[in-house]
Amino acid sequence: RALDGALASIDALPEVVQAVGGRVPVLIDSGVRRGTDIFKALALGATAVGIGKPVFFSLAVSGEEGVRNVLRILQRETEACMAICGCATVADITPNLVTRHPSGAAVARFVRSKL
């Protein structure tokens, strides 16, 4: 994002997927840092998910082995998320597996219960 107040790519993804109606693949490569980000993007309709920054950062720090390591980490995180959600294959990942907080915010305010 060029602006901190702009709509995040993941938030725009469902509308883009709906607009293209399966006529072209939809790729997203923005804000992906974890396997759960990959899962969410696939669930929201992305055909593929780019992982540029994690790869470039790991390459800069640890070279080829760093890239291998970050790919292993992302694979394990994605597979763990899939298992928790009951998905045996990528084809099992569907939009009903992700939701936004009812407030529309990504993070809700924590309210301590009174005991």
Number of C-alpha atoms within 10 A of each C-alpha: 10 5 7 7 7 8 10 13 15 18 12 11 19 16 13 15 19 10 10 11 11 11 8 9 12 17 16 19 16 16 17 20 15 17 20 17 20 25 24 22 26 22 21 24 22 21 15 14 18 14 20 13 14 19 19 14 14 18 17 12 11 12 13 12 12 18 19 14 15 20 17 12 14 20 15 14 18 20 19 16 18 20 12 10 14 12 16 12 10 13 9 13 21 15 14 8 15 13 12 10 9 8 8 9 9 9 9 10 6 6 6 6 5 4 3
